[in-house]
Amino acid sequence: MRDAMRSVCGVNKNTLGIMSSMLKVVAIKKMELPPFKEADGEHEFRVEVNILSRLDHPNLVSLIGYCADGKHRFLVYEYMHNGNLEDHLNGIGEIKIEWPLRLKVALGAARGLAYLHSGSAIGIPIVHRDFKSANILLNTNFEAKISDFGLAKLMPEGQETCTTARVLGTFGYFDPEYTSFKSFPPPKSMNTPHQFSGYISMTYCRHPIFDRPQDLDVTTGKLTLQSDVYAFGVVLLELLTGRRAVDLNQGPNDQNLVLQVRDTLNNKKKLRTVIDPEMSRSSYTMESIAMFANLASRCVRIESSERPSTEECVKELQLIFYTNSKGLEKAMHTFRMI
């Protein structure tokens, strides 16, 4: 562990290291502890270590070790060769992700969330609270593994709802029941979705541009397991469309993916218009697309009680994967008969 730490001291947030004692390539995350939110950074570090050290699931990233030395905080994870899902959907990844692979990723992520929500590991359900495509890592075989548990919340025993004083997460993935903000434009200096998420996310991504606390009007802090389901629905929409959850380069009415496509998801005539054009037509059946879109639309419903559970998402995605595979096999058989 010490050999790996020596190689990264003073570098940026994420890098690679080699643990000589294990002859293993690892991913090393440096936790920043800026003076203005040192306590928050320390809390996130402790939460991540506490939770990941107690969990074991093939669809959660594995924590190999950690290091706390003075103000330096490092987390050592298994190395994920194919990076994160967000990069692949935005064209940064080298491998083109076709529909069957996207279904595989969605199913793996759903299984990881279902494990967290079941509470089977520690007896208490866990809300991830920052589930997004950037936090879905992909190994060599494109198995999805959920990462970044710094904002995770253990639900109070015997309760399904937790009211929080601070709203944490990433803009574009927020459950409407968890938080709502008053409408105000981002500063002109903000040009990227990540900067904007930092602007509007409270405390977790607080930006020094805030002058007054009242700049952010939080009207609710109702956190439930369904808050993760909403975020999962947003990721499903990213997989379906290839678009970002928030894209500030679009017009005012098209910046939020959920609002942009919500009315299209259950309209079979219009559904084709939102399918990611980067996917080969031969990789999907419209039946599986329609089933997937319907699941996504239910995950992002405003009322949390109307959303499916993560266990239900797993079962439906298994059926969608099967439906697509059988449909493609039938189409291939028909083609050979011609």
Secondary structure, 3 states (H helix, E strand, C coil): CHHHHHCCCCCCCEEEEEECCCCEEEEEEEECCCHHHHHHHHHHHHHHHHHHCCCCCCCECCEEEEEEECCEEEEEEECCCCCEHHHHHCCCCCCCCCHHHHHHHHHHHHHHHHHHHHCCCCCCCEECCCCCHHHEEECCCCCEEECCCCCCEECCCCCCEEECCCCCCCCCCCCCCCCCCCCCCCCCCCCCHHHHHHHHCCCCCCCCCCCCHHHCCCCCCEEEHHHHHHHHHHHHHHHHHCCCCECCCCCCCCCEHHHHHCCCCCCHHHHHHHCCCCCCHHHCCHHHHHHHHHHHHHHCCCCHHHCCCHHHHHHHHHHHHHHHHHHHHHHHHHHHHC
